[in-house]
Amino acid sequence: MLDNLIMRRRNAIQPPHLLRYANGPSLEEINNTVQLPQNAGFLKKLLAYSGPGCLVAVGYMDPGNWITSIQGGAQYAYSLLCVILISNLIAMLLQSMSAKLGIATSMDLAQATRAATNAPVSFALWILTELAIMATDIAEVIGGAVALQLLFKIPLFLGVLITVGDVLLLLLLALVGFRKIEAIVATLIITILAVFLYEVLLSNPDVGAIAAGFIPNTQIATNQGQLLIALGIVGATVMPHNLYLHSSIIQARKYERTDKGKKEALHFAFIDSNIQLSVAFVINCLLLILGASMFYGHATNLGRFVDLYNALNNPEIIGIIASPLLSTLFAVALLASGQNSTITGTLSGQIVMEGFIHLKMPMWMRRLVTRIISIIPVLVCVVLYGNQENAVENLLLYTQVFLSIQLPFAIIPLTIFTSSKKLMGKFVNPAWIKYSAWTISLILIGLNIFLIYGTFSE
């Protein structure tokens, strides 16, 4: 039955309208288009399969993660590095399951959910997922606007409006091809990595304390403030839209849709995903290490991006290494992070729209509608509060909380589908992954509920 459904979707005739109902694979314009080398060695094949992992890794280093990680280091030194490690291992497992679903079934998570439910339920889930993507987009708007303000002294209100113009970037990317999109994202990730590696090396961190920070300690659970930041790191790490994204873009490779071809695709997809998530892990560690080595014992009030920017240029806080260069590099990395998230957020939006309600629209239109809606709450905050009371950054915090609320609606179906022998065949989760996934799902849901309670009870 599943095979028949997939074939009907692939063979469906699409009416040539601007907006149309789509029965074929999501992101049909890139599905099964990236050529793979024949009779090539391991490294050449790995290079050809590499790319989806970059797009997925972006969600683990977006502007929403920055303040939490740096504040964790500024307030509690290196002790929360173990939380970043555990969060990243969880992410690796969930993303590997997402890639497996896409390769084994030729459907993404949204399509599989639609196939397993009825139209009203799918529509409700689509609305929730769209709101989560818009919440992510709000974080991108805030990051981009603040970066423009820091780099070019552009007023925040105008900077928010300028972010609408990134639809032009999407138009350009649509012309260059999906493989080049992956390369652009990888370049921006390398930029972010280089900036923070440089700043951390200048800060001369305590290597012994860093190593000890990867060992879990009971103080994290007993100290309420430390626990709340730890939960914030976990809650902001696993992004629900990434699970939809990975299950779709992994199908861009032109591997043989046979058991043998799928097995090879899974092998290289796992390697690609884990390499890129390891890079995201390093970047998140660098953020926390930067907070610990530069600000621990000197500054704990780092609630805004502008506070971080100013602190990096303040000798009274970080000593003789303070310089305008450090501040400028921080703002450049923030701008790069926002642009990266713009690309992946748009792709995720297309995937859930096509998968849940079978509605398809051009990438630029999708981006324009999402961005216009997303800037409204940011503009309201800027008009009402300006830069006072951390209003804009508080809005960013609430977007992370909403993402936490939406998380179970992505994790639970993913776990159910990949643990189904009927759906996955020989690619079904082995018992240890199945039970690990359920345990992780329940723990993440519990932690996110606690995080939501802690956020609104303060």
DRENRO-476586 format. One line per field, with one value per residue (C-alpha): x, y, z; residue number from 0. Coordinates in Angstrom, 2 decimals. Layout:
<sites>
east = X; ...
north = Y; ...
up = Z; ...
nr = NUM; ...
</sites>
This chain:
<sites>
east = 0.00; 2.78; 4.62; 1.44; 0.95; 4.51; 4.18; 0.87; 2.48; 5.44; 3.38; 0.68; 0.21; 0.77; -1.47; 0.62; -0.76; 1.23; -0.38; -1.32; -1.97; 1.06; 0.88; 4.51; 7.61; 8.25; 10.75; 10.11; 12.46; 15.46; 14.29; 16.52; 18.58; 22.06; 24.25; 26.43; 29.72; 29.70; 32.36; 34.03; 36.04; 34.79; 35.94; 34.54; 31.18; 31.15; 31.79; 28.89; 26.53; 27.71; 25.47; 22.15; 24.05; 25.17; 21.60; 20.47; 23.39; 22.36; 19.38; 21.75; 23.70; 21.06; 20.84; 18.40; 21.17; 23.80; 22.77; 21.86; 25.26; 27.29; 25.26; 25.79; 29.55; 29.48; 27.48; 28.66; 32.06; 32.57; 30.20; 27.44; 29.64; 28.33; 24.80; 25.88; 27.50; 24.39; 22.14; 24.29; 24.23; 20.43; 20.36; 22.56; 20.17; 17.02; 18.49; 19.71; 16.17; 14.83; 17.25; 16.36; 12.64; 13.19; 15.47; 13.57; 10.05; 10.73; 8.49; 9.41; 8.08; 5.21; 4.07; 4.28; 2.25; -0.38; -0.57; -1.13; -3.80; -6.83; -7.06; -8.28; -5.50; -2.91; -4.19; -3.92; -0.39; 0.52; -0.65; 1.42; 4.49; 4.07; 3.91; 7.11; 8.85; 7.66; 9.00; 12.35; 12.07; 11.50; 14.84; 16.46; 14.88; 16.14; 19.63; 19.90; 18.50; 20.73; 23.78; 22.99; 22.63; 25.96; 27.89; 26.41; 24.54; 21.26; 18.27; 16.63; 13.27; 14.87; 17.04; 13.92; 12.42; 15.67; 15.50; 12.47; 14.92; 16.49; 13.81; 16.18; 18.84; 16.40; 15.62; 19.33; 19.85; 16.93; 18.83; 22.22; 21.04; 20.68; 24.29; 25.50; 23.02; 24.66; 28.09; 26.99; 25.62; 28.84; 30.86; 28.78; 29.19; 32.97; 32.84; 31.02; 33.41; 36.50; 35.24; 34.54; 37.63; 39.75; 38.02; 38.30; 42.01; 42.56; 40.72; 43.21; 40.68; 41.50; 41.97; 41.77; 38.50; 37.12; 37.86; 36.23; 33.17; 32.27; 31.78; 28.21; 27.89; 25.00; 25.19; 23.41; 20.30; 20.45; 21.16; 17.90; 19.53; 22.02; 19.26; 17.14; 20.00; 20.81; 17.19; 17.34; 20.35; 18.61; 15.28; 16.80; 19.06; 16.61; 14.56; 11.33; 11.61; 15.00; 13.36; 11.03; 13.89; 16.33; 13.79; 13.14; 16.46; 18.24; 16.21; 17.89; 20.69; 20.22; 20.83; 19.15; 15.74; 16.47; 17.37; 21.03; 20.97; 19.07; 21.53; 24.46; 22.58; 21.84; 25.48; 26.76; 23.85; 24.70; 28.36; 27.51; 24.97; 27.26; 30.22; 28.16; 26.48; 29.94; 30.85; 27.69; 28.73; 32.15; 30.58; 28.17; 31.05; 33.06; 30.16; 30.01; 33.81; 33.86; 31.35; 33.35; 36.85; 35.97; 33.06; 32.98; 33.51; 33.39; 30.01; 26.80; 24.38; 24.64; 20.96; 21.22; 23.36; 24.41; 25.66; 27.91; 29.08; 29.99; 31.62; 34.02; 35.23; 35.50; 38.96; 37.39; 35.53; 37.83; 41.19; 43.77; 42.39; 39.28; 39.12; 36.71; 37.82; 36.38; 33.08; 32.93; 33.68; 30.92; 28.42; 29.60; 29.07; 25.60; 24.69; 26.01; 23.99; 20.79; 21.28; 21.96; 18.76; 16.86; 17.71; 16.86; 13.70; 12.33; 13.04; 11.38; 8.31; 7.92; 8.29; 5.59; 3.20; 3.51; 3.56; 0.69; -1.81; -0.43; -0.08; 2.86; 4.11; 7.32; 10.19; 10.31; 6.58; 6.82; 9.73; 8.06; 4.82; 6.63; 9.00; 6.29; 4.25; 7.34; 8.49; 5.15; 5.76; 9.37; 8.26; 5.66; 8.35; 10.69; 7.98; 6.65; 9.88; 12.80; 15.95; 14.49; 13.83; 15.40; 12.06; 13.42; 15.64; 12.76; 10.69; 13.50; 13.34; 9.60; 10.10; 12.39; 9.71; 7.14; 9.54; 9.72; 5.92; 5.86; 8.68; 6.56; 4.43; 7.55; 9.48; 6.65; 5.54; 9.19; 9.74; 6.53; 7.23; 10.89; 10.00; 7.32; 8.41; 5.47; 6.55; 10.36; 10.90; 14.52; 15.41; 13.27; 14.91; 16.68; 15.40; 18.09; 17.41; 13.65; 13.76; 16.45; 14.34; 11.24; 13.23; 14.78; 11.41; 9.78; 12.74; 12.83; 9.09; 9.39; 12.36; 10.62; 7.50; 9.73; 11.49; 8.18; 7.06; 10.36; 10.20; 6.72; 6.89; 9.82
north = 0.00; 2.42; 1.72; 2.42; 5.70; 6.77; 5.89; 7.76; 10.84; 10.68; 10.07; 12.65; 15.34; 18.79; 21.63; 24.59; 27.09; 29.42; 27.72; 24.10; 20.96; 18.70; 14.91; 14.31; 14.36; 17.47; 19.92; 18.19; 20.60; 19.15; 15.62; 12.97; 15.60; 15.63; 13.28; 10.72; 9.35; 5.78; 3.25; 5.93; 5.60; 6.31; 9.94; 10.93; 9.37; 11.01; 14.39; 13.83; 12.88; 15.75; 18.79; 17.94; 17.69; 21.32; 22.52; 20.54; 21.68; 25.32; 24.78; 23.86; 27.12; 29.73; 33.08; 31.56; 29.37; 32.06; 33.98; 30.83; 29.21; 32.36; 33.16; 29.59; 30.09; 33.58; 32.42; 28.85; 28.63; 25.36; 23.11; 23.06; 21.69; 18.24; 19.45; 20.54; 17.13; 15.20; 17.48; 16.90; 13.12; 13.29; 15.43; 12.93; 10.09; 12.00; 13.37; 9.93; 8.64; 11.52; 10.72; 7.04; 7.80; 9.82; 7.29; 4.15; 5.38; 8.10; 10.34; 13.14; 13.35; 15.68; 13.37; 10.29; 12.05; 13.07; 9.50; 8.19; 10.75; 12.48; 15.91; 17.87; 16.48; 17.18; 20.72; 21.32; 19.90; 22.08; 25.20; 24.28; 23.56; 26.78; 28.74; 27.02; 27.95; 31.53; 31.49; 30.42; 33.18; 35.76; 34.75; 35.21; 38.65; 39.70; 38.35; 39.95; 43.33; 43.51; 42.54; 45.33; 47.76; 46.74; 46.70; 49.68; 51.66; 51.03; 51.72; 48.55; 49.38; 49.91; 46.81; 44.70; 46.04; 45.37; 41.69; 41.37; 41.88; 38.49; 37.19; 38.46; 36.11; 33.21; 34.21; 34.16; 30.82; 29.31; 30.04; 28.60; 25.10; 23.10; 21.92; 25.52; 26.37; 23.68; 25.15; 28.66; 27.38; 25.45; 28.61; 30.59; 27.82; 27.90; 31.69; 31.30; 28.55; 30.60; 33.71; 31.97; 29.77; 32.91; 34.68; 31.66; 31.22; 34.88; 34.40; 31.74; 29.34; 26.82; 23.55; 21.41; 23.03; 22.52; 18.78; 18.56; 20.40; 17.46; 15.25; 15.54; 16.77; 16.75; 20.51; 21.08; 19.39; 20.99; 24.60; 26.08; 28.79; 26.35; 23.83; 26.40; 27.38; 23.68; 23.06; 26.08; 24.60; 21.24; 22.78; 25.11; 22.48; 20.04; 22.10; 20.45; 21.89; 20.19; 16.78; 17.65; 19.26; 16.34; 13.72; 15.64; 17.08; 13.76; 12.57; 15.14; 12.65; 10.47; 7.13; 3.96; 3.59; -0.09; -1.74; -1.75; 1.90; 2.97; 1.14; 3.01; 6.32; 5.72; 4.92; 8.16; 10.22; 9.15; 10.06; 13.43; 14.27; 13.31; 15.25; 18.42; 18.05; 17.62; 21.00; 22.47; 20.86; 22.52; 25.92; 25.64; 24.60; 27.59; 29.89; 28.58; 28.57; 32.17; 33.10; 31.31; 32.45; 36.10; 36.86; 34.40; 36.40; 39.69; 40.01; 38.04; 40.58; 39.43; 39.27; 41.04; 40.72; 44.35; 43.52; 40.82; 43.13; 45.88; 43.49; 42.20; 45.78; 46.58; 46.16; 46.46; 43.20; 41.01; 42.75; 43.68; 41.40; 43.62; 45.27; 46.58; 43.65; 41.09; 42.96; 43.29; 39.60; 38.71; 40.81; 39.28; 35.77; 36.81; 38.06; 34.84; 32.75; 34.62; 34.22; 30.52; 30.05; 32.03; 29.44; 26.37; 27.94; 28.57; 25.03; 23.64; 25.80; 24.42; 20.86; 21.07; 22.97; 20.42; 17.44; 18.29; 20.05; 19.32; 23.02; 24.19; 27.71; 29.24; 29.61; 33.41; 33.75; 31.36; 33.35; 36.71; 35.70; 34.10; 37.00; 39.69; 37.87; 37.27; 40.89; 42.13; 41.10; 42.33; 45.71; 45.98; 45.36; 47.90; 50.57; 50.06; 49.47; 50.37; 48.98; 49.17; 46.29; 43.71; 43.53; 42.23; 39.60; 38.55; 37.98; 35.76; 33.78; 33.23; 31.92; 29.25; 28.32; 27.94; 25.68; 23.55; 23.28; 22.11; 19.58; 16.54; 16.86; 16.10; 13.70; 11.30; 10.63; 10.26; 7.65; 5.79; 5.70; 4.64; 1.90; 0.45; -2.73; -2.41; 1.07; 0.79; -2.85; -3.92; -0.33; -0.36; 0.84; -1.92; -2.42; -0.32; 2.68; 2.27; 2.30; 4.98; 7.16; 6.75; 7.48; 10.57; 11.72; 11.48; 13.15; 16.01; 16.56; 16.57; 18.94; 21.30; 21.39; 22.24; 24.90; 26.47; 26.49; 28.03; 30.72; 31.94; 31.50; 33.91
up = 0.00; 0.93; -2.33; -4.30; -2.44; -3.21; -6.89; -7.18; -5.70; -8.03; -11.12; -10.38; -13.04; -11.54; -12.84; -13.99; -11.45; -9.22; -6.23; -6.63; -4.69; -4.77; -4.72; -5.67; -3.48; -1.42; -2.91; -6.23; -8.00; -6.14; -5.38; -7.00; -8.88; -7.29; -9.31; -7.54; -8.88; -10.15; -9.08; -6.95; -3.75; -0.24; 0.02; -3.36; -2.52; 0.90; -0.71; -3.11; -0.28; 1.95; 2.11; 3.80; 7.08; 6.70; 6.25; 9.27; 11.47; 10.96; 13.28; 16.09; 15.96; 15.17; 17.04; 19.51; 20.99; 21.38; 24.47; 26.42; 25.81; 26.49; 29.61; 30.82; 30.58; 32.10; 35.12; 35.70; 33.95; 32.06; 34.04; 31.39; 28.61; 29.51; 28.74; 25.25; 24.73; 25.79; 23.71; 20.65; 21.05; 21.25; 18.11; 16.26; 17.06; 16.09; 12.87; 11.84; 12.35; 10.23; 7.39; 7.64; 7.31; 4.15; 2.48; 3.47; 2.60; -0.01; 2.11; 4.46; 8.02; 7.04; 4.23; 6.45; 9.14; 6.58; 5.27; 8.82; 9.79; 8.29; 6.68; 9.77; 11.97; 9.28; 8.91; 12.66; 12.72; 9.74; 11.58; 14.64; 12.53; 10.55; 13.80; 14.94; 11.68; 12.11; 15.66; 14.24; 11.65; 14.38; 15.91; 12.49; 12.09; 15.52; 14.90; 11.46; 12.55; 15.62; 13.53; 11.04; 13.92; 15.45; 12.16; 10.33; 13.04; 11.22; 13.52; 14.74; 13.14; 9.73; 10.17; 10.74; 7.51; 5.62; 6.59; 4.29; 1.43; 1.97; -0.38; -3.09; -1.72; -2.07; -5.66; -6.46; -4.74; -6.65; -9.85; -8.85; -7.90; -4.70; -4.58; -4.54; -1.79; 0.31; -0.47; 0.55; 3.84; 4.50; 3.85; 6.35; 8.93; 8.45; 8.94; 12.26; 13.38; 12.46; 14.30; 17.57; 17.42; 17.00; 19.89; 22.19; 21.44; 22.32; 25.60; 26.78; 28.37; 31.10; 29.17; 32.31; 33.37; 29.84; 30.03; 33.46; 32.15; 29.91; 32.98; 34.33; 37.92; 40.40; 40.96; 37.66; 39.06; 42.52; 41.52; 40.21; 38.08; 36.60; 35.91; 34.09; 31.76; 31.21; 30.23; 27.96; 26.17; 25.72; 24.77; 22.19; 20.66; 19.04; 16.58; 15.31; 11.79; 11.38; 11.56; 8.66; 6.75; 6.95; 5.93; 2.71; 1.53; 2.02; -1.00; -3.27; -3.98; -7.06; -5.35; -6.58; -4.96; -4.20; -0.89; -1.89; -2.99; 0.12; 2.37; 0.82; 1.00; 4.69; 5.38; 3.90; 5.23; 8.78; 8.29; 6.74; 9.45; 12.31; 10.90; 10.51; 13.89; 15.38; 13.87; 15.44; 18.73; 18.53; 17.79; 20.73; 22.97; 21.75; 22.62; 26.17; 26.52; 25.28; 27.97; 30.65; 29.72; 29.03; 31.31; 34.26; 37.42; 35.52; 33.79; 34.18; 32.70; 29.10; 28.26; 24.89; 21.78; 22.24; 25.76; 24.32; 21.56; 24.02; 26.49; 23.81; 23.39; 27.10; 28.74; 32.19; 31.58; 29.50; 29.90; 27.31; 24.58; 24.27; 20.87; 18.23; 16.05; 18.49; 18.59; 14.81; 14.27; 16.72; 14.73; 11.43; 12.83; 14.05; 10.57; 8.98; 11.41; 10.59; 6.84; 7.21; 9.18; 6.55; 3.89; 5.97; 7.42; 3.93; 2.80; 5.96; 5.32; 1.82; 3.06; 5.73; 3.45; 0.67; 3.03; 5.38; 3.09; -0.41; -1.19; -3.28; -3.99; -5.35; -2.88; -3.11; -2.38; 0.52; 1.94; 1.46; 3.20; 6.14; 6.63; 6.45; 9.10; 11.26; 11.36; 12.76; 16.41; 16.20; 14.85; 17.62; 20.25; 18.66; 18.39; 21.91; 23.80; 21.52; 23.13; 26.63; 29.00; 26.72; 24.90; 21.59; 23.22; 25.49; 22.37; 21.10; 24.37; 23.97; 20.44; 21.88; 24.40; 21.61; 19.72; 22.85; 22.90; 19.28; 19.69; 20.75; 17.59; 15.53; 17.77; 18.62; 15.00; 13.96; 16.67; 15.80; 12.06; 12.24; 14.76; 12.48; 10.69; 8.30; 7.22; 7.32; 6.35; 6.86; 7.84; 10.99; 14.19; 16.12; 19.66; 21.34; 19.08; 19.47; 23.27; 23.35; 21.08; 23.25; 26.39; 24.83; 23.51; 26.93; 28.66; 26.15; 26.51; 30.31; 30.26; 27.89; 30.06; 33.02; 30.95; 29.95; 33.60; 34.70; 32.01; 32.86; 36.64; 37.06
nr = 0; 1; 2; 3; 4; 5; 6; 7; 8; 9; 10; 11; 12; 13; 14; 15; 16; 17; 18; 19; 20; 21; 22; 23; 24; 25; 26; 27; 28; 29; 30; 31; 32; 33; 34; 35; 36; 37; 38; 39; 40; 41; 42; 43; 44; 45; 46; 47; 48; 49; 50; 51; 52; 53; 54; 55; 56; 57; 58; 59; 60; 61; 62; 63; 64; 65; 66; 67; 68; 69; 70; 71; 72; 73; 74; 75; 76; 77; 78; 79; 80; 81; 82; 83; 84; 85; 86; 87; 88; 89; 90; 91; 92; 93; 94; 95; 96; 97; 98; 99; 100; 101; 102; 103; 104; 105; 106; 107; 108; 109; 110; 111; 112; 113; 114; 115; 116; 117; 118; 119; 120; 121; 122; 123; 124; 125; 126; 127; 128; 129; 130; 131; 132; 133; 134; 135; 136; 137; 138; 139; 140; 141; 142; 143; 144; 145; 146; 147; 148; 149; 150; 151; 152; 153; 154; 155; 156; 157; 158; 159; 160; 161; 162; 163; 164; 165; 166; 167; 168; 169; 170; 171; 172; 173; 174; 175; 176; 177; 178; 179; 180; 181; 182; 183; 184; 185; 186; 187; 188; 189; 190; 191; 192; 193; 194; 195; 196; 197; 198; 199; 200; 201; 202; 203; 204; 205; 206; 207; 208; 209; 210; 211; 212; 213; 214; 215; 216; 217; 218; 219; 220; 221; 222; 223; 224; 225; 226; 227; 228; 229; 230; 231; 232; 233; 234; 235; 236; 237; 238; 239; 240; 241; 242; 243; 244; 245; 246; 247; 248; 249; 250; 251; 252; 253; 254; 255; 256; 257; 258; 259; 260; 261; 262; 263; 264; 265; 266; 267; 268; 269; 270; 271; 272; 273; 274; 275; 276; 277; 278; 279; 280; 281; 282; 283; 284; 285; 286; 287; 288; 289; 290; 291; 292; 293; 294; 295; 296; 297; 298; 299; 300; 301; 302; 303; 304; 305; 306; 307; 308; 309; 310; 311; 312; 313; 314; 315; 316; 317; 318; 319; 320; 321; 322; 323; 324; 325; 326; 327; 328; 329; 330; 331; 332; 333; 334; 335; 336; 337; 338; 339; 340; 341; 342; 343; 344; 345; 346; 347; 348; 349; 350; 351; 352; 353; 354; 355; 356; 357; 358; 359; 360; 361; 362; 363; 364; 365; 366; 367; 368; 369; 370; 371; 372; 373; 374; 375; 376; 377; 378; 379; 380; 381; 382; 383; 384; 385; 386; 387; 388; 389; 390; 391; 392; 393; 394; 395; 396; 397; 398; 399; 400; 401; 402; 403; 404; 405; 406; 407; 408; 409; 410; 411; 412; 413; 414; 415; 416; 417; 418; 419; 420; 421; 422; 423; 424; 425; 426; 427; 428; 429; 430; 431; 432; 433; 434; 435; 436; 437; 438; 439; 440; 441; 442; 443; 444; 445; 446; 447; 448; 449; 450; 451; 452; 453; 454; 455; 456; 457
</sites>
